[in-house]
Amino acid sequence: MIDKSPSSLNEWLHFLKNKKFPVKSVNLTRLKTQIKRTEDTLDGMQANIASDPLLAFAILNEANRIIPNKNSEIKTPFHAAAMVGMNGIEKLLPRFAAYDTHTKKPSPPLKAFLSEIQTSYEAATIARHWAIEKLTNNEDDIFWTTLFRDAARWLLWFYAYPIMSTLKQKLEQGEKASQAELSTLGCRIDELTVHLCTFWGTPQKIIESFLTKHMPNAKELQALAHLAHHPDELPGFTEDKRLTIIINNPLIFSYCANKVAHEANLMRWDSKNLPFFYRVVATVMHRHLGDVIHTAHLASTEAAALYNHGGKIPLANQLLDPDLFTKKAALEHRAKNSLSPISALKKALHQKDNIDTKQKASLALKTIKQAIPNAQHSIIFKHTNNKVSPMYQSGYNLDTIKAIQWSSSSSVFNKLSGARSATHLSGKKLDNILKDLPHTSDQIIDPNSHLILASTQTSENEMTIFWLETRTEFNETDYKNLKKIVSLISHSTT
């Protein structure tokens, strides 16, 4: 059974800060072999280290943790490996968790994790090309800074896939990132990243790429974009001292490339939000807007060739779509992302074969959170072999749920497990059946509670029981939506 998800900055920090870094099994095995072989050198290990982002990130963090002079900060994994040495790298091995990419059908969390890494490589390559165009002479540093600023996001997708899927859907439907992150996670991802990077000992430059001391705020971004308002003309110059400092800080490329790659990945290259960041970069580079866009597209094709991790179709492939910048494409994309939660559930169920009860329950809980916002607490049970056991829950204290004797004698649960049914209980009606619920389950019912119970057969030998409770009230729409969800995951309709 899944515990209640973290819902605040401190809870997410506690959840993620000691998680092992996922590393491709073949890379981890090769690294262990290279460490044991005395004839291998650090130079020979560079390709292996660079090929796995979290392996490189961990070594970079360790090097920056042990160097005495913070002013000579180590910024690349190759320099970091030389500083840490073979023995230091060997000590890091327990911090890694191996994953296999050779399975026929990668799990959704792994696929999403690899997709996010691919997007980060695309952002890093775009940032590097912009830096090269401006002749900054630190394009490699910018590449690694841009790549690693997404490290916390990678872990969120790997270890908190359902929550991140909910967040992604909100963003696709047009909700602002700040609002979507706060309502879904209870904190901003950038804020979480800064705290995690501080804990990990990440290079300060990566942390600075999030801080308003070094990055433009919304008003300053508007001012920079305004200077490149006319696409056929070179951008104007600013006389503002603060904006001049920002323009001359190469971290602006990391920030903007990250925004561009993630926006293009989420909403395609024809997103109406991309020109804003292109204009900011045009001002920074003092180049025509078309040159900035061309460089971004060129960089995406390079990333597709060099850093294709298999989690998604590379961004460069979109550029081959003949309808990319047409009205037809925009309408199709909008229709795709405007699916209601229940329609999205229906689509997800039809796209997968042989979905078991637990997978159906997971999809159902995700849909309940989106389609029935009044449900403050939810539990989904599996009934098989005369035994009732919770599979997933949301909102309750986990220890309390575990302590309840769900398989004890209950006329209500007997009815639910015997045939597909649904009921909405509140007030006296709920009070009258409390004694007929599983033993001690009444402790999670409040005097003001509304309770919806439903059940359906989800496989030949399994029934799934839904328990939705709120301290406010459920309306008729909530009740109907749950019945739709129950119907969709029923064995007879899948």
C-alpha positions, 0 to 999 in steps of 0.5 A: 500500500502506498503511503500518503504522498509528501505535501510540503517542502520539508516532506519532499526534502525528507523523502528525496534527500537520501534516495539512491541515484538511478544509474543504468545497470550496464554503466554501473557494472562497467564502473565497478569492473573498471575500479577493480582493474588496476590497468584502467585509468580515470581517463579511460573511465571518462566516457562511462561517467559522462554517459550516465547523468546521475553517475556524473552528478554524484561524482561532481557533488562529491568533488565539490564537497571535498575540495578545500578552496570553494573559489576554484569550484569544480564544474565538470564531471571529468575534473571531478573524477580526477579530484575524487580518484578511484577510491573516492568513486568506489565509496560512492557506489552504495549511493546508486540504484541500478535500472535496466533499459533492455526490458521490452516494456519499461515501467512508466516511472522509468520511461518518464525518468528517461524522457525527462533526462532526454529533455534535460540533455536537449536543454543543455545542448541548446544552452551550449550552442547559444553560449558558443554563438556568444563566444563566452568560452565556457560552453562546457560549464554551461552544458553541465550546469543546464543538465544538472539543474534538473536532477531533482526533477529526474528523481521526482519522476523516478520516485514519485511518478503518479504525483508528477503525472498529475502535475504534467496534466495540469500544465498541459491543460494550461495551468500556470507552473507555480500554481500547479506545483504548489497545488500538487506538490505543496512547494515549487520544484525550483525551491526544492531543487535548491535545498536538495542541491545544498544538501548534496554539495552541488556546485554553487553555479548550479544553485545560482541558476535558480536564484533571483540574485543571479537570474532575472525576475518576471519584470526583468525578463519582460524588459529584456524581451521587449528589447527584441520586440521587432524580429527583423531588427537587432535588439536594443541595448539596455542602460540598466546596470542590473540588466547588463549584469544579467546579460553578461552572466552566461547562466541566463542561457541555462535558465532560458534553454531549460524553459525552452526545452521543457516548454517545447516538450510539453506543448511542442515547438509551436507553443505560444510561450517560446517566442518570449524566451527567444526574445530574451536570448536574442537580447542577451546575444544581440542577435536577430530572433531568427538566428536564436531560433535556428540555433535552438533547432540545430542544437535539438538535432545534435541532442537527438543524435548524441543523447538519445536515452530512449525515453521519448521521441526527440524534440528534433523529430517534431521539426519534421512535422509538415503541420508543425506551425499550422493552425491544424496542429495547434487545434489537434494538440489543444484537443489532445491536452484538454481531455477530462480526467475520466476521458484520460483514464478511458484512453489510458486503459485502452492503450494498455493490454492485460492491466491487472487490478493493482494497475487499474486501482492506481489509475483510478486513484489518480483520476479520483484526485483529479475528477473528485476534488471533494474527496479528502480521503480515499482508500482502494481495496482488493477483495480476493479469497475472502480477504480485504486488503488496502492497495492504495490510499490518499489523505489518511495516516498510514499507521491508522489504516494498517491498524484497522481490521479490514477483513473482519466481519462486515455486512457492508463489505460483504455486500460490496465484495459480492456484487458491483454496487455504489452508495452515498452515505451521510448524516443518520444514514452513515451513523446507522451503518457504522457498526456494520463497517469493518472493526475499528474503521469508524475511527476514521469517520468524522461526525460531519463525514460524507462517505461514498462506497463502491465496488466492481469486479476487476479480474476473474477472481478479484473485486475492487472496493472504493472508499471515498470520504470527506469532512465537507460534502460530496455532490451528485457530480462526485457520485456520478464521476466515481461510478464512471471510474468504477465502470471503466475499470470493471472486468466486464468493460476492459 
